[in-house]
């Protein structure tokens, strides 16, 4: 691993400062509001302090989205995670999980107003500039096209017109090939949505938001169940945490930009709210993993286990909803807080998230493996648990950014 030289001293100084002087608001706090749901108990159990009730013009949601214990401060955690990413060599990979973590690291660096960290993350893109001709000459794939979020984010942060054009060409390629790229797998609803929303942010052209919204409604109609959660595929009916997380994060990204008067806004906002209700009902309340969600969200099978990448995506969606007023703060603020505190507890000392599920699609995707016929849930229960994989690092960065915003 390499560490960007400009990043190392900055990170050391920041973490030392935070460790030596916790904010006064962390040192003396009053109890959480009495109207908090049962999730507040899980949050309090994860922290020696409860959030203070905001006064004056502060939004009620800030009672749950601020005043963190020092070791759970989103600025501290986000800085460590972003610096970790800047210190890892991507080795030319264009894997979607790399793109998702890179996007999150750039966002955190910008929110922390740290130019050295941001410069290091931007410099990492140099070998990738102008390297997408092969993708543009092919039908593409949602997992390939989503890499366009990286040049678009850099363009948004730096004004680089060349990277703006590069990212928009990838989004336009998807626009032209959307019929081939739709698989009706829940993962798609981050991969497609994130790229098209980023293209909207970079260009202001409504065609990008329109495609994201139209496709989102198609997937909602096909995959969302009565409890607000989603099957992994229309023909593989299990509510996998990270799969649901991709959908939650995709709806959140879209709602951050979609105007309330857009014709598809009511359906997407309604789908988002149904999902958040379903998630809040299944958050682990006590015991191992309190504050997280299980690998199969709604399964009571004793083989099931608390999974962190999906939980981080849910935390991002909940925190953003509370912060933007889409969700009732007293009902969902405790869930967002409990999720973040539980995730921080699953970080290694060097900032690598534990209990991240390895990828999953269908048993048939693993040649020579078991078909799991009659026990398909066990396909998910047996997926390896990874440490520091970017499937988990990415949504931890998104969550940190949501709390910092």
C-alpha positions as CSV (number, residue, x, y, z in Angstrom):
1,X,0.0,0.0,0.0
2,X,1.1,3.6,-0.6
3,X,0.2,6.7,1.3
4,X,-0.1,9.9,-0.6
5,X,2.6,12.0,1.0
6,X,0.5,15.1,1.4
7,X,-2.2,13.1,3.2
8,X,-0.3,11.4,5.9
9,X,0.8,14.5,8.0
10,X,-2.7,16.1,7.6
11,X,-4.5,13.0,8.8
12,X,-2.1,12.6,11.8
13,X,-2.6,16.2,12.8
14,X,-6.4,16.0,12.5
15,X,-6.8,12.8,14.5
16,X,-4.4,14.0,17.2
17,X,-6.4,17.2,17.5
18,X,-9.7,15.4,17.8
19,X,-8.2,12.9,20.3
20,X,-6.8,15.6,22.5
21,X,-9.8,17.8,22.6
22,X,-13.3,16.4,22.3
23,X,-15.9,19.1,21.7
24,X,-17.6,20.5,24.7
25,X,-20.9,19.4,23.3
26,X,-19.7,15.8,23.7
27,X,-18.6,16.3,27.3
28,X,-21.9,17.5,28.7
29,X,-25.1,16.5,27.2
30,X,-28.7,16.2,28.3
31,X,-31.0,13.1,27.7
32,X,-32.5,12.3,24.4
33,X,-36.1,13.5,23.7
34,X,-38.7,11.4,25.4
35,X,-40.6,10.9,22.1
36,X,-37.7,8.9,20.6
37,X,-38.6,5.4,19.4
38,X,-37.2,2.1,20.8
39,X,-34.2,2.6,18.6
40,X,-33.0,5.2,21.0
41,X,-32.2,2.5,23.5
42,X,-29.9,0.7,21.1
43,X,-28.2,4.0,20.4
44,X,-27.7,4.8,24.0
45,X,-26.4,1.4,24.7
46,X,-23.7,2.0,22.1
47,X,-22.6,5.3,23.6
48,X,-21.9,6.6,27.0
49,X,-23.7,9.9,26.2
50,X,-27.0,10.8,24.7
51,X,-27.6,13.6,22.2
52,X,-28.6,17.0,23.5
53,X,-32.0,18.5,22.5
54,X,-31.4,21.3,20.0
55,X,-32.5,24.8,20.8
56,X,-33.3,27.8,18.8
57,X,-33.5,27.4,15.0
58,X,-31.7,24.0,14.9
59,X,-33.8,21.3,13.3
60,X,-35.2,18.6,15.6
61,X,-33.3,15.9,13.7
62,X,-30.0,17.4,14.9
63,X,-30.8,15.9,18.3
64,X,-29.7,12.6,16.8
65,X,-27.3,13.6,14.1
66,X,-24.7,15.6,16.2
67,X,-22.9,15.5,19.6
68,X,-21.0,12.3,18.9
69,X,-18.6,10.5,21.2
70,X,-15.1,11.5,20.1
71,X,-14.3,8.1,18.6
72,X,-17.5,8.2,16.5
73,X,-17.3,11.8,15.3
74,X,-18.1,11.6,11.6
75,X,-15.3,14.1,10.8
76,X,-12.8,11.9,12.5
77,X,-14.1,8.6,11.0
78,X,-14.6,10.0,7.6
79,X,-11.1,11.5,7.5
80,X,-9.6,8.1,8.4
81,X,-11.7,6.3,5.8
82,X,-10.9,8.8,3.1
83,X,-7.2,8.8,3.9
84,X,-7.2,5.0,3.8
85,X,-8.7,5.1,0.3
86,X,-6.2,7.7,-0.8
87,X,-3.4,5.4,0.5
88,X,-4.6,2.3,-1.3
89,X,-3.3,1.6,-4.8
90,X,-6.3,1.0,-7.2
91,X,-4.0,-0.8,-9.6
92,X,-6.1,0.3,-12.6
93,X,-9.3,-1.3,-11.4
94,X,-12.6,0.0,-12.6
95,X,-14.7,-2.1,-10.3
96,X,-17.9,-0.5,-9.2
97,X,-17.0,-0.8,-5.6
98,X,-13.8,1.2,-6.2
99,X,-15.9,3.9,-7.9
100,X,-18.3,4.0,-5.1
101,X,-15.6,4.4,-2.4
102,X,-13.8,7.0,-4.5
103,X,-16.9,9.0,-4.9
104,X,-17.5,8.9,-1.1
105,X,-13.9,9.8,-0.3
106,X,-14.0,12.8,-2.6
107,X,-17.3,13.9,-1.0
108,X,-15.8,13.6,2.5
109,X,-12.6,15.5,1.6
110,X,-14.6,18.3,0.1
111,X,-16.9,18.6,3.1
112,X,-14.0,18.6,5.5
113,X,-12.4,21.4,3.4
114,X,-9.1,19.6,3.2
115,X,-7.3,20.5,0.0
116,X,-4.3,18.1,0.5
117,X,-6.6,15.1,0.9
118,X,-8.7,16.2,-2.1
119,X,-5.7,16.8,-4.3
120,X,-4.4,13.3,-3.5
121,X,-7.7,11.8,-4.4
122,X,-7.9,13.8,-7.6
123,X,-4.4,12.9,-8.6
124,X,-5.2,9.2,-8.4
125,X,-7.4,9.6,-11.5
126,X,-4.6,10.6,-13.8
127,X,-4.0,7.0,-15.2
128,X,-7.7,6.7,-15.9
129,X,-8.2,9.9,-17.9
130,X,-9.2,9.1,-21.5
131,X,-9.3,5.4,-20.9
132,X,-13.0,4.6,-21.5
133,X,-13.0,4.1,-25.3
134,X,-13.5,0.3,-24.9
135,X,-16.6,0.8,-22.7
136,X,-18.1,3.4,-25.1
137,X,-17.7,1.0,-28.0
138,X,-19.5,-1.8,-26.2
139,X,-23.0,-2.3,-25.0
140,X,-21.7,-1.5,-21.5
141,X,-23.1,-2.8,-18.2
142,X,-24.5,-1.0,-15.1
143,X,-21.5,-2.2,-13.1
144,X,-19.1,-0.7,-15.7
145,X,-20.8,2.6,-16.5
146,X,-21.1,3.6,-12.9
147,X,-17.4,4.4,-12.9
148,X,-18.4,7.6,-14.6
149,X,-19.4,9.0,-11.2
150,X,-15.7,9.5,-10.4
151,X,-14.7,11.8,-13.2
152,X,-18.0,13.7,-12.8
153,X,-17.4,14.2,-9.0
154,X,-13.9,15.4,-9.7
155,X,-15.3,17.8,-12.4
156,X,-17.9,19.1,-9.9
157,X,-15.2,19.7,-7.3
158,X,-12.5,21.1,-9.5
159,X,-14.2,22.5,-12.6
160,X,-12.2,20.2,-14.9
161,X,-14.1,20.5,-18.2
162,X,-12.3,17.5,-19.7
163,X,-13.4,15.2,-17.0
164,X,-16.9,16.6,-17.1
165,X,-17.1,15.7,-20.8
166,X,-15.6,12.3,-20.1
167,X,-18.2,11.5,-17.4
168,X,-21.1,12.8,-19.5
169,X,-20.0,10.6,-22.4
170,X,-20.4,7.6,-20.1
171,X,-23.8,8.7,-18.9
172,X,-24.9,9.4,-22.5
173,X,-23.7,5.9,-23.5
174,X,-26.0,4.5,-20.8
175,X,-28.9,6.6,-22.0
176,X,-28.5,5.1,-25.5
177,X,-28.2,1.6,-24.1
178,X,-30.6,1.6,-21.2
179,X,-32.8,-1.1,-22.6
180,X,-29.8,-3.5,-22.6
181,X,-28.5,-2.4,-19.2
182,X,-31.7,-2.9,-17.2
183,X,-31.5,-6.3,-15.4
184,X,-34.2,-5.7,-12.8
185,X,-31.7,-6.6,-10.1
186,X,-31.8,-4.3,-7.1
187,X,-28.2,-3.4,-7.4
188,X,-29.0,-1.5,-10.6
189,X,-30.9,1.2,-8.7
190,X,-27.7,2.6,-7.4
191,X,-25.5,1.9,-10.5
192,X,-27.9,3.6,-13.0
193,X,-29.3,6.2,-10.6
194,X,-25.9,7.4,-9.3
195,X,-24.5,7.9,-12.7
196,X,-27.5,9.7,-14.1
197,X,-27.8,11.9,-11.0
198,X,-24.2,12.8,-11.2
199,X,-24.6,13.7,-14.9
200,X,-27.5,16.0,-13.9
201,X,-25.4,17.7,-11.2
202,X,-22.6,18.3,-13.7
203,X,-24.7,19.4,-16.6
204,X,-28.1,20.7,-15.4
205,X,-29.7,18.7,-18.3
206,X,-33.0,17.3,-17.2
207,X,-32.7,14.2,-19.4
208,X,-30.5,12.6,-16.9
209,X,-32.9,13.1,-14.0
210,X,-35.7,12.0,-16.1
211,X,-34.0,8.7,-17.1
212,X,-33.1,8.0,-13.5
213,X,-36.6,8.7,-12.3
214,X,-38.4,6.7,-15.0
215,X,-36.1,3.7,-14.4
216,X,-36.5,3.9,-10.6
217,X,-40.3,3.8,-10.9
218,X,-40.0,0.7,-13.1
219,X,-37.9,-1.1,-10.6
220,X,-40.1,0.0,-7.7
221,X,-43.2,-1.4,-9.5
222,X,-41.3,-4.7,-10.2
223,X,-39.4,-5.4,-7.0
224,X,-40.8,-3.5,-3.9
225,X,-42.9,-5.7,-1.6
226,X,-45.8,-4.8,0.8
227,X,-43.3,-4.4,3.7
228,X,-41.4,-1.8,1.7
229,X,-38.4,-4.1,1.2
230,X,-37.1,-5.6,-2.0
231,X,-36.4,-9.0,-3.5
232,X,-32.9,-9.4,-4.8
233,X,-34.3,-10.3,-8.2
234,X,-37.9,-10.8,-9.5
235,X,-37.1,-14.6,-9.6
236,X,-34.8,-14.8,-6.5
237,X,-37.0,-13.8,-3.6
238,X,-34.8,-13.0,-0.7
239,X,-34.3,-9.6,1.0
240,X,-30.5,-9.4,1.0
241,X,-29.2,-6.5,3.0
242,X,-26.7,-5.0,0.6
243,X,-29.0,-5.4,-2.3
244,X,-31.7,-3.5,-0.5
245,X,-28.9,-1.0,0.5
246,X,-28.2,-0.3,-3.1
247,X,-31.8,0.6,-3.7
248,X,-32.0,2.7,-0.5
249,X,-28.9,4.7,-1.5
250,X,-30.1,5.1,-5.1
251,X,-33.4,6.5,-4.0
252,X,-31.7,8.8,-1.6
253,X,-29.3,10.1,-4.3
254,X,-32.2,10.8,-6.6
255,X,-34.4,12.5,-4.0
256,X,-31.5,14.8,-3.1
257,X,-31.9,16.3,-6.6
258,X,-35.4,15.5,-7.9
259,X,-37.7,18.5,-7.8
260,X,-41.0,17.8,-5.8
261,X,-43.0,18.9,-8.9
262,X,-41.4,16.2,-11.1
263,X,-44.1,13.8,-12.2
264,X,-42.2,10.8,-10.8
265,X,-41.4,12.4,-7.4
266,X,-44.6,11.1,-5.6
267,X,-44.0,7.5,-6.6
268,X,-40.3,7.7,-5.6
269,X,-40.8,9.5,-2.4
270,X,-43.6,7.0,-1.5
271,X,-41.3,4.1,-2.3
272,X,-38.5,5.6,-0.2
273,X,-40.8,6.2,2.8
274,X,-42.2,2.6,2.6
275,X,-38.7,1.2,2.6
276,X,-37.6,3.3,5.5
277,X,-40.6,2.1,7.6
278,X,-39.7,-1.5,6.7
279,X,-36.1,-1.0,7.6
280,X,-36.8,0.6,10.9
281,X,-39.0,-2.4,11.9
282,X,-36.2,-4.8,11.2
283,X,-33.2,-3.0,12.8
284,X,-31.6,-5.2,15.4
285,X,-32.6,-3.9,18.9
286,X,-30.5,-5.8,21.4
287,X,-27.6,-8.2,21.6
288,X,-25.1,-8.9,18.9
289,X,-25.2,-6.2,16.2
290,X,-27.7,-3.9,17.9
291,X,-28.2,-1.0,15.6
292,X,-27.4,-3.0,12.5
293,X,-29.4,-5.1,10.1
294,X,-29.1,-8.8,9.3
295,X,-27.7,-10.3,6.1
296,X,-31.2,-11.4,5.2
297,X,-33.1,-8.5,6.6
298,X,-36.3,-10.3,7.6
299,X,-35.0,-13.8,8.4
300,X,-35.0,-15.2,12.0
301,X,-32.9,-18.1,11.0
302,X,-30.2,-18.7,13.6
303,X,-27.6,-18.9,10.8
304,X,-28.3,-15.2,9.9
305,X,-25.8,-12.6,11.0
306,X,-25.4,-8.8,11.3
307,X,-24.0,-7.4,8.1
308,X,-22.4,-4.0,7.8
309,X,-22.4,-2.9,4.2
310,X,-26.1,-2.9,3.9
311,X,-26.4,-1.4,7.3
312,X,-24.1,1.5,6.2
313,X,-26.3,2.1,3.2
314,X,-29.4,2.2,5.3
315,X,-27.7,4.5,7.7
316,X,-26.9,6.9,4.8
317,X,-30.5,6.8,3.6
318,X,-32.0,7.4,7.1
319,X,-29.6,10.2,8.0
320,X,-30.2,12.0,4.8
321,X,-33.9,11.6,5.1
322,X,-33.9,13.0,8.6
323,X,-31.5,15.8,7.7
324,X,-33.7,16.8,4.7
325,X,-37.0,16.6,6.5
326,X,-38.3,13.6,4.4
327,X,-38.6,11.5,7.6
328,X,-39.9,12.3,11.0
329,X,-36.9,13.0,13.2
330,X,-38.2,11.5,16.4
331,X,-39.0,8.2,14.6
332,X,-36.0,7.8,12.4
333,X,-33.3,9.9,14.0
334,X,-32.6,7.3,16.7
335,X,-32.3,4.6,14.0
336,X,-29.8,6.6,12.0
337,X,-27.8,7.3,15.1
338,X,-27.9,3.7,16.4
339,X,-26.8,2.5,12.9
340,X,-23.7,4.8,12.8
341,X,-22.6,4.0,16.4
342,X,-22.9,0.3,15.7
343,X,-21.0,0.6,12.5
344,X,-18.2,2.5,14.2
345,X,-17.9,-0.3,16.7
346,X,-17.2,-2.7,13.7
347,X,-14.3,-0.7,12.5
348,X,-10.8,-2.1,13.1
349,X,-8.3,0.4,14.8
350,X,-7.0,1.3,11.3
351,X,-10.4,2.0,9.9
352,X,-11.4,-1.1,8.1
353,X,-15.0,-2.2,8.3
354,X,-15.6,-5.8,9.5
355,X,-18.5,-8.2,8.6
356,X,-18.9,-7.1,5.0
357,X,-20.7,-9.7,2.9
358,X,-18.8,-10.9,-0.1
359,X,-20.7,-10.3,-3.4
360,X,-23.9,-12.2,-4.1
361,X,-26.1,-12.6,-7.1
362,X,-27.5,-16.1,-7.5
363,X,-25.9,-19.5,-6.6
364,X,-25.7,-20.2,-10.3
365,X,-23.2,-17.3,-10.5
366,X,-20.6,-19.5,-8.8
367,X,-19.8,-22.3,-11.2
368,X,-19.3,-25.6,-9.4
369,X,-20.9,-24.4,-6.3
370,X,-24.0,-25.6,-4.5
371,X,-27.4,-24.9,-6.0
372,X,-28.8,-24.4,-2.4
373,X,-32.0,-25.9,-3.7
374,X,-34.6,-25.9,-1.0
375,X,-32.4,-23.7,1.3
376,X,-31.6,-20.7,-0.8
377,X,-31.2,-18.4,2.2
378,X,-28.2,-20.4,3.1
379,X,-26.5,-19.0,0.0
380,X,-26.4,-15.7,1.7
381,X,-25.6,-17.0,5.2
382,X,-22.5,-18.8,3.8
383,X,-21.1,-15.8,1.9
384,X,-17.6,-14.9,3.3
385,X,-17.4,-12.0,5.8
386,X,-14.8,-9.5,4.6
387,X,-12.8,-6.8,6.3
388,X,-12.0,-3.5,4.7
389,X,-13.7,-4.4,1.4
390,X,-14.9,-1.3,-0.6
391,X,-18.4,-2.7,-0.6
392,X,-18.4,-1.6,3.0
393,X,-15.9,1.3,3.0
394,X,-17.9,3.1,0.4
395,X,-21.2,3.4,2.3
396,X,-19.4,4.2,5.5
397,X,-18.0,7.2,3.6
398,X,-21.4,8.1,2.3
399,X,-22.8,8.0,5.8
400,X,-20.0,10.1,7.2
401,X,-20.8,12.7,4.5
402,X,-24.5,12.6,5.3
403,X,-23.8,13.5,8.9
404,X,-21.2,16.2,7.9
405,X,-23.5,17.9,5.4
